[in-house]
Structure formats: structure tokens, C-alpha cells
Amino acid sequence: MKIDTAEKPTRVRYLMLAMMFVTVVINYLDRNNISTTVSAIKAEFGIDNARMGLILGAFGWTYALFQIPGGWLVDRMTPRLLLPIILILWSVATLSTSLASTVAAFFIIRLMVGLLEAPAYSIFNQVTTAWFPNRERATAVGTFISAQFLGPAFITGLLVLMVASFGWRSVFYVTGGAGVVWGIIWYLVYRGPRESKLANQAELNEIEAGGAILDFGRIGQSKTKFTWADFLTVFKYRKLWGIYIGQFTVTSSQFFFFTWFPTYLAEYRHLSVLKTGIYASLPFAGAWAGALCSGFFSDALLKRGFTLGTARKTPIIMGLLISSTIVMANFVESPELAVVFFTISLFGNGLASIGWSLISSAAPRRLIGLTGGAFNGISNLSGIVTPIIIGYLAENGNFAPGLVYIGCVALVGVFAYVTMIGKLEPVEP
């Protein structure tokens, strides 16, 4: 009898995925923890909704502005080094929020958190492209993207109770401290495919044959100087603009939920602290499920023989259509029924959240980091405009026009994906 001595591939890539998952949980807690403290901060410092909208939108200014510089930086530093640096720094900024006492102080600190978090998703895209073959990439993206909803789904209620029991500053102590600890763990554990001592050659051969770029993010990769020609390249293609605009519409809905939703429940639906904490969590549980389904659904379509473009775009288009149902919350009196519509809408948003899986397939090969920066920068302009628009629309306490705005923006995303992207393949400068 012949004995098979072939080396069985390891599965170290799933450890790296788990590490990204935890990092995204912390990332989103630190960018959105302030939403659970809005009512307490407004009451203590006498801040109205319009000025609170400016504070909530401050994160988006620097987060969007520094996406392209962040993408350029990602192309030149390893994920093992860059991620813990920015993670620890933005966690320190989060901790310092507890010291703020004026609108200007809150605004400046939130600007710093946005600036320091800016390169994070380009790093995650780099790690995913290096570690995962095409047939698993949407599942990987959907999995770590789902983590951005996990914190709000299962931790928001706890943070609301912390505010009620220990004061609003306790939220920033806990979330900021967790980030500092995890930054150290990332540095000690993470390695790229070529540097990992845990991954065997069989796994490297398997993922490389499937389309993983093993040297992406590796020490010694190309460090060509920035050129304005490269900058213009990532903005001159209709295909890329379709992806950028589509993702802008996805994040617009998210930023409503991440900033104003607890206030909507407390002040517009007049719910108690306990109910606000519970009800604010439910839509994010729907989004978490939607994001997980999205990746598996997309990769399943690919394995069944559908084109890459069809497999990647179908869940996103379906998700945006479902997301637009947020407007139905305006037509029900019951807060519980309104939360049902919010949960359905955010499930759709989660289903539409695998836009990052298109970047590695559509971007010029040598500009994946820069393209990812442009993608995340444009999409996160919604982090600036959505809190401000909702704040001004709800200045008299009426949130209904804001929900109409979010629903209409989702339909714009459907239009962009259907008409602008076309065949999913790398653009060639």
C-alpha cells in the first residue's frame, strides 16, 4: 500500500482573519463609542443637536482626508509594524476623550481618532490579499467586516449601562484601554505569509495558486516614490468611481446608526436608558448576520460558475435595495415595529458591505493600497456629511426627513453598481 507523504496544508490564514476580526471590533468601538454618550455629554455641557452633529462628524473629516496618504503609507510599511502603531495611538486619543470639556476639545480629539484610524482598512485589505485566495476572499472580507457590527450589536447595551452607572467617561477608559493591549498582541503575533513560522509551504502554495499575492505588504516590496500620475490614475476610471460611490452609500447608512441612532431612540421614540441600550443593539445584530451571509453568498456564487463581477456585485445590490427600507420606520407608531424595520434595513447594509472585495480585483496591481485609500476616503466622506445633515434635519427633534435621506442615498448606490462598474477586472493605466 502506498503511503501519502504529501504535506497537509496548514490553515494559518484563519488565525490572521481572527486577528483582523478582533481589531475591527476595537476599531469600530473606538470610532462609535461616543454615540452612547451623546445625551450625557449634551446634558453636562449644554450642547445642542447642531453642534453635537459637528462633534460626531469630526471623525469623518480626518478619516476621509487621510485615506489616500494612509494608503500610500500602507504600500510602504508592513502590517505587522504599521497597524499596532496606529492602533495604540488612536486608543490613546480615545482615552483622552474623557478629559474633554468643550465643543472644541471634543472636536479636536475626534479629528485625531479619525486621522489615526485612516490606514486601518487598507491594511486589512493588504492582509486579506496576501493571505487569501480569490475563492475565499469575499468570505474573509465579509467576516472581518461583520466585526464592525459586532461591537454595536452586543456591546452597545453594556456601554449605555456603563454611562448610566459609572458616567460617560468610563466608556472611553474601557474601549481605549482595550486597544492599547491589543496593539501589543498584534505586533507579537502577526506575520505575513513569507515570514510566518506557523504556515507551511503547502498552505503557501495553495493560497498563491488561488490568487493570493504572498509578497503584498512584505519587507522589501516596491517602494517607488509617490507621483501625481499615480494619484490621478485611481480617480480617472468610471469602474473605480462606481465602486467608490457605491461604498459611499453603504457607509452613509452606517454612520446614521453609529452616531445618531441611540439619540433617535431616546429623544424621538422616548425610550428608557435600558430599552435604548437593548433596541440600539438589535439592528447591528442584523447587520452582523448580513455581512457574514454576504461573503459566503458571494463566494458560493463564484464556486457555482458565476463570473467574478456577478458574484461580488449581486449581494451588494440586493443589500442596498433592502437597506432603503429604512424609510418604513417613519410610518409606524410602535417603537418595537420601527426597530424591526431598522433591523431589516441594517441587515441589508451588512449584505452590501463587501465592497473591499472588489478593490483587489479592480485596482491596478501596483496601486492596490492607493486605490484602497481612495475607495475608503470617498466612501467615508459620508462620515462628515451624514452626522451633520441628520443633525440639521433633526434640529427641531424630527428625525423622519433624515431617514428619507438615508433611504434615497441607498438607491443611488444601486444605480452606481448597475450602471458604472461593468466587468470586474483590474484597470490598466
C-alpha positions in Angstrom: 0.0 0.0 0.0 1.3 3.4 -1.0 1.6 5.9 1.9 0.7 9.5 1.0 3.5 11.6 2.4 2.3 14.9 0.9 2.3 17.7 3.4 -1.1 18.7 4.5 -1.7 22.5 4.2 -1.9 24.4 7.5 -4.7 26.9 8.0 -2.8 29.8 9.5 -4.7 32.3 7.4 -7.7 31.8 9.6 -5.7 32.9 12.6 -4.9 36.1 10.7 -8.6 36.5 9.9 -9.4 36.1 13.6 -6.9 38.8 14.5 -8.4 41.2 11.9 -11.8 40.4 13.3 -10.8 41.4 16.9 -9.0 44.5 15.5 -12.1 45.7 13.6 -14.3 45.2 16.8 -11.9 47.6 18.6 -11.7 49.9 15.6 -15.4 50.4 15.5 -15.9 50.7 19.2 -13.3 53.5 19.3 -14.9 55.4 16.4 -18.5 55.0 17.6 -18.4 54.8 21.4 -19.2 58.5 21.5 -22.7 57.7 20.2 -23.6 56.1 23.5 -22.5 59.2 25.4 -24.3 61.8 23.3 -27.2 62.5 25.7 -24.9 62.6 28.8 -22.4 65.0 27.1 -25.2 67.2 25.8 -26.7 67.5 29.3 -23.4 68.1 31.1 -22.1 70.8 28.7 -25.3 72.2 27.2 -24.5 71.2 23.6 -27.4 71.3 21.1 -28.0 68.9 18.3 -26.4 71.0 15.6 -23.1 71.4 17.5 -23.3 67.7 18.5 -23.6 66.9 14.9 -20.3 68.7 14.2 -18.6 66.7 17.0 -20.0 63.4 15.7 -18.9 64.3 12.2 -15.4 65.4 13.1 -14.1 61.8 12.9 -15.1 61.6 9.3 -13.2 64.8 8.3 -9.7 63.4 9.0 -10.7 59.8 8.4 -11.6 60.6 4.8 -8.9 63.2 4.2 -6.1 60.9 5.3 -7.2 57.8 3.4 -5.0 58.4 0.4 -1.9 59.4 2.4 -2.8 56.3 4.6 -3.0 54.1 1.5 0.4 55.4 0.3 1.8 54.6 3.7 0.3 51.1 3.7 2.1 50.4 0.4 5.4 51.2 2.2 5.1 49.7 5.7 4.4 46.1 6.8 1.1 45.3 8.5 3.0 43.9 11.5 4.5 47.3 12.2 2.0 49.9 10.9 -1.2 48.5 12.5 0.0 48.4 16.1 1.5 51.9 15.8 -1.8 53.5 14.7 -3.9 51.2 16.9 -2.1 52.2 20.1 -2.1 55.9 19.1 -5.8 56.1 18.3 -6.5 54.2 21.6 -4.6 56.9 23.5 -6.7 59.5 21.7 -9.8 57.6 22.7 -8.7 57.6 26.4 -8.1 61.4 26.2 -11.8 61.9 25.2 -12.5 61.5 28.9 -10.6 64.8 29.6 -12.6 66.9 27.1 -15.0 69.6 28.4 -15.7 71.9 25.5 -17.0 71.5 21.9 -13.6 72.4 20.6 -11.8 69.8 22.7 -14.3 67.0 21.7 -13.9 68.1 18.0 -10.1 68.1 18.0 -9.9 64.7 19.8 -12.3 63.1 17.3 -10.3 64.6 14.5 -7.2 62.8 15.9 -9.1 59.5 16.2 -10.2 59.8 12.6 -6.7 60.6 11.3 -5.1 57.7 13.2 -7.7 55.1 12.1 -7.5 56.2 8.5 -5.0 53.5 7.2 -6.6 50.6 9.1 -8.9 49.2 6.3 -6.2 49.5 3.7 -4.1 47.3 6.0 -6.9 44.8 6.3 -7.2 44.7 2.6 -3.5 44.2 2.3 -3.6 41.3 4.8 -6.5 39.7 3.0 -5.0 40.0 -0.4 -1.7 38.4 0.9 -3.3 35.6 2.8 -6.5 34.6 1.0 -7.1 33.0 -2.5 -9.9 34.5 -4.6 -12.3 31.7 -3.8 -12.2 32.6 -0.1 -11.6 36.4 -0.3 -15.2 37.6 -0.1 -15.8 35.3 2.9 -12.8 36.7 4.6 -13.8 40.3 3.8 -17.4 39.6 4.9 -16.1 38.0 8.2 -13.9 40.8 9.3 -16.3 43.5 8.0 -19.0 41.8 10.1 -16.9 42.6 13.2 -17.7 46.3 12.8 -21.3 45.5 13.7 -20.4 43.0 16.5 -19.4 45.7 19.0 -22.6 47.8 18.5 -24.7 44.6 18.4 -23.5 43.0 21.6 -21.6 45.8 23.5 -23.6 48.9 22.9 -26.2 48.0 25.5 -23.3 47.4 28.0 -21.8 50.8 27.2 -25.2 52.5 27.7 -25.5 50.9 31.1 -21.9 52.0 31.9 -22.9 55.6 31.1 -25.8 55.3 33.4 -23.9 53.5 36.2 -20.4 55.0 36.1 -20.7 58.1 33.9 -19.9 58.7 30.3 -16.1 58.9 30.8 -16.0 55.2 31.7 -16.8 54.3 28.1 -13.6 55.8 26.9 -11.5 54.3 29.7 -12.6 50.8 28.7 -12.5 51.0 24.9 -9.3 52.9 24.8 -7.5 50.6 27.2 -8.6 47.5 25.2 -7.0 49.0 22.1 -3.6 49.6 23.7 -3.4 46.0 24.9 -4.5 44.5 21.5 -1.9 46.6 19.6 0.8 44.9 21.6 -0.7 41.5 20.9 -0.9 42.2 17.2 2.8 43.1 17.0 3.8 39.9 18.8 1.7 37.5 16.8 1.1 38.8 13.3 3.3 37.8 10.4 3.0 37.9 6.6 2.8 34.6 4.6 6.5 34.5 3.8 7.6 35.4 7.3 5.2 33.2 9.2 6.7 30.2 11.0 3.3 28.7 11.5 2.3 28.4 7.9 3.8 25.5 5.9 4.8 25.5 2.3 1.7 23.6 1.3 -0.5 26.4 2.5 1.6 29.0 0.8 1.4 27.0 -2.5 -2.3 26.6 -2.1 -3.2 30.2 -1.5 -0.7 31.5 -4.1 -2.2 29.2 -6.8 -5.6 30.6 -5.8 -4.6 34.2 -6.4 -3.2 35.4 -3.1 -0.3 37.9 -3.5 2.1 36.5 -0.9 4.6 39.4 -1.2 1.9 42.1 -0.7 2.9 44.0 2.4 6.3 42.3 2.7 9.5 44.0 3.7 11.4 44.8 0.6 8.4 45.3 -1.6 8.5 48.1 -4.2 8.9 51.5 -2.6 8.6 53.7 -5.6 8.1 57.4 -4.9 4.7 58.9 -4.9 3.8 60.5 -8.2 0.8 62.7 -9.2 0.3 60.4 -12.1 -0.4 57.5 -9.7 -2.7 59.8 -7.8 -4.7 60.7 -10.9 -4.8 57.0 -12.0 -7.0 56.0 -9.1 -9.5 58.7 -10.0 -9.8 58.5 -13.7 -11.7 55.3 -14.3 -15.5 55.0 -14.4 -15.3 51.5 -13.0 -13.5 52.7 -9.8 -15.8 55.6 -9.4 -18.8 53.2 -9.4 -17.2 51.2 -6.6 -16.3 54.5 -4.7 -19.9 55.9 -5.0 -21.5 52.6 -4.1 -19.4 52.3 -0.9 -20.3 55.9 0.0 -23.9 55.0 0.0 -23.3 51.9 2.2 -21.4 53.9 4.8 -23.9 56.7 4.8 -26.5 54.4 6.4 -23.9 53.0 8.8 -22.9 56.5 10.0 -26.5 57.3 10.9 -26.6 54.2 13.1 -23.2 54.7 14.5 -23.8 58.3 15.5 -27.5 59.4 15.9 -29.4 56.1 16.4 -29.3 55.9 20.2 -30.3 59.6 20.3 -33.2 58.8 17.9 -34.5 56.1 20.2 -34.1 58.1 23.4 -35.3 61.5 22.2 -37.6 60.8 19.3 -39.1 57.5 20.4 -38.8 58.4 24.1 -37.3 55.1 25.3 -35.8 54.5 28.7 -32.0 54.0 29.1 -32.4 50.2 29.4 -34.6 50.0 26.3 -32.4 52.3 24.3 -29.4 50.0 25.0 -31.3 46.9 24.0 -33.1 48.3 21.0 -30.0 50.1 19.7 -28.2 46.7 19.6 -30.8 44.8 17.6 -30.2 46.4 14.1 -26.5 45.8 14.5 -27.1 42.1 15.1 -29.0 42.1 11.8 -26.0 43.9 10.1 -23.6 41.3 11.6 -25.6 38.5 10.1 -25.9 40.3 6.8 -22.2 40.8 6.5 -21.5 37.1 7.3 -24.1 36.0 4.7 -22.7 38.4 2.1 -19.2 36.8 2.0 -20.4 33.3 1.9 -23.1 34.1 -0.6 -20.6 35.8 -2.9 -18.0 33.0 -2.8 -20.8 30.4 -3.3 -21.9 32.2 -6.5 -18.3 32.2 -7.7 -17.9 28.4 -7.0 -21.1 27.7 -8.9 -19.6 29.2 -12.0 -20.9 32.8 -12.0 -18.5 35.5 -13.1 -16.4 37.3 -10.5 -18.4 40.5 -11.2 -21.7 38.9 -10.7 -20.6 37.1 -7.6 -19.3 40.2 -6.0 -21.9 42.7 -7.1 -25.1 40.7 -6.6 -25.1 40.7 -2.7 -24.2 44.4 -2.7 -27.1 45.4 -5.0 -29.6 43.3 -3.1 -28.3 44.7 0.2 -28.7 48.3 -0.9 -32.3 47.7 -2.0 -33.1 46.1 1.4 -31.3 49.0 3.1 -33.5 51.6 1.5 -36.5 50.2 3.5 -35.3 52.3 6.4 -37.9 54.9 5.4 -40.7 52.5 6.5 -39.8 53.3 10.2 -41.4 56.7 9.5 -44.8 55.1 9.0 -45.2 53.2 12.3 -46.1 54.4 15.7 -44.7 51.4 17.7 -41.0 51.8 18.6 -40.7 48.0 18.5 -42.0 47.8 14.9 -39.7 50.7 13.9 -36.8 48.7 15.3 -37.9 45.8 13.2 -37.6 47.9 10.1 -34.2 49.3 11.3 -33.0 45.7 11.7 -34.1 44.7 8.2 -32.5 47.8 6.8 -29.2 47.2 8.5 -29.2 43.6 7.6 -29.3 44.8 4.0 -26.5 47.2 4.7 -24.4 44.3 6.1 -25.2 42.3 3.0 -23.9 45.2 0.9 -20.7 45.6 3.0 -18.2 43.5 0.9 -17.1 46.4 -1.3 -13.5 45.8 -0.2 -13.5 42.5 -2.1 -13.8 44.5 -5.4 -10.7 46.6 -4.8 -8.2 43.8 -5.1 -9.9 42.7 -8.3 -10.4 46.1 -9.9 -7.4 48.2 -8.8 -4.1 48.5 -10.8 -1.8 45.8 -9.3 0.9 48.2 -8.1 -1.6 50.7 -6.7 -3.9 48.5 -4.6 -3.0 50.4 -1.4 -3.5 53.8 -3.0 -6.8 52.6 -4.7 -8.0 51.3 -1.3 -7.2 54.7 0.2 -9.2 56.5 -2.4 -12.1 54.0 -2.0 -12.2 54.4 1.7 -11.6 58.1 1.6 -14.5 58.8 -0.7 -16.9 56.4 1.0 -16.1 57.9 4.4 -16.9 61.4 3.3 -20.3 60.1 4.5 -18.8 60.2 8.0 -18.6 64.0 7.5 -21.9 64.7 5.8 -24.3 62.2 7.4 -24.0 63.3 11.0 -24.2 66.9 10.0 -27.1 66.5 7.7 -29.1 64.4 10.2 -28.2 66.9 12.9 -29.6 69.8 11.0 -32.7 67.9 9.7 -33.4 66.8 13.3 -32.7 70.2 14.8 -36.4 70.5 15.8 -36.4 66.9 17.1 -37.9 65.3 14.0 -35.8 62.5 12.6 -38.2 61.5 9.8 -36.5 63.6 7.0 -33.2 62.1 7.9 -34.5 58.6 7.3 -35.8 59.6 3.9 -32.3 60.9 3.1 -30.6 57.6 4.1 -33.1 55.6 2.0 -32.6 57.7 -1.1 -28.8 57.5 -0.8 -29.0 53.7 -0.8 -30.8 53.8 -4.1 -28.1 55.9 -5.6 -25.7 53.1 -4.7 -27.8 50.6 -6.6 -27.6 52.9 -9.7 -23.8 53.1 -9.4 -23.3 49.4 -9.2 -25.7 48.6 -12.0 -24.5 51.2 -14.5 -20.9 52.2 -13.8 -18.7 49.2 -12.9 -19.2 46.7 -15.8 -16.8 43.8 -16.0 -14.8 43.3 -12.8 -11.1 43.2 -13.8 -8.0 45.3 -13.0 -7.9 48.6 -14.8 -4.7 49.1 -16.7 -3.1 52.6 -16.6 
